[in-house]
Amino acid sequence: MHKSVLLHEVIDGLNIKKGDIFVDGTLGGGGHSEEVCKRFSDTVSIIGIDLDPDAILRAKERLNLLNQNIKYAQDSFRNIDTILDSLNIKQVDRILFDIGLSSNQFEDSGRGFSFQKDEPLIMSFKKDVTEKDLTAREILNSWDEENIRAILEGYGEEQFAWKISKAIVARREIKPIETTFDLVEIIKSATPKFYHHRKIHPATKTFQALRITVNDEIESLKEGVLKGFERLNKNGRLAVISFHSLEDRVVKQFFKELNIQGVATTITRKPITPSEKEINLNPRARSAKLRIIEKL
Ligand SMILES: C[S@@+](CC[C@H](N)C(=O)[O-])C[C@H]1O[C@@H](n2cnc3c(N)ncnc32)[C@H](O)[C@@H]1O
């Protein structure tokens, strides 16, 4: 099961009170919402959002016995405004975005998030992708070499972006790139031996860049925090946990602007990061950064 990151730091930092409406914009395994339910049961209403229908199902099983006041939306948090409109809710009190991917998706989604399993290259948080939805397979088999290189550099900070993108284009001329293992093989063939024996797997950055692109993660985050902040009540709080410097930069910059405009105050002057104990128990937490802001 997904281990929630910075669980107590988030719930304490949001300073939730009885009667609040709390939006969990990334339900995932439902861990953060479960903590809210344990502390407040039905006295806090929860709106649980996730793009992945499996996450919603898992969360329902976990939460429904603890709190009868939960509404679920299978949608992107970038649509938080229309989600709230459809529920006839104007303003809310607390919002959490714990962005990225859950361990469940990494381990059992079958959608190609992990380079350790041979799966189709989908990488979408959505489960039922249609022709209209972008997939990693489409990027790898149809995008220009320069565009592939640009995302590997921009979203993956991959030092061998040039070599990997070249190898991708050469390989797809022979046959389409279909699975995660096809991609891992290409990355290994394009990178020097020393790169294969480091702490992080040589495919880590390429996979991250593809996932961020497929899910339009940076733009979703920008839209989500902007629309979420607009819908907060006075003294409402917004918390974001990010796992990547690009995402953290978006949040930091947005919070800074709100402070300059005098419409909010940042609760976390420096981002909160997991303790060594948490990192030992859950190594995936190591790059997490939590920032919280309060509306004035
Ligand atoms: C790290 S997990 C959340 C874990 C959760 N806080 C917990 O404690 O169990 C991130 C979740 O966000 C979802 N997600 C990612 N981007 C999303 C978006 N734009 N809109 C809605 N859900 C999104 C993913 O499908 C995933 O289930």
The ligand as an ORCA input file, in Angstrom:
! r2SCAN-3c Opt
* xyz 0 1
  C       1.381     10.608     -4.348
  S      -0.223     10.034     -4.729
  C      -1.216     10.670     -3.436
  C      -1.135      9.853     -2.184
  C      -2.115     10.230     -1.095
  N      -1.901     11.567     -0.601
  C      -2.033      9.249      0.061
  O      -1.594      9.625      1.143
  O      -2.393      8.085     -0.126
  C      -0.648     11.030     -6.073
  C      -2.000     10.748     -6.689
  O      -2.346     11.898     -7.446
  C      -2.994     11.514     -8.617
  N      -2.827     12.602     -9.562
  C      -1.695     13.013    -10.165
  N      -1.936     14.093    -10.915
  C      -3.254     14.378    -10.763
  C      -4.100     15.398    -11.264
  N      -3.655     16.338    -12.098
  N      -5.386     15.407    -10.869
  C      -5.865     14.459    -10.024
  N      -5.109     13.463     -9.530
  C      -3.823     13.425     -9.891
  C      -2.344     10.214     -9.020
  O      -3.239      9.464     -9.815
  C      -2.068      9.575     -7.651
  O      -3.096      8.698     -7.291
*
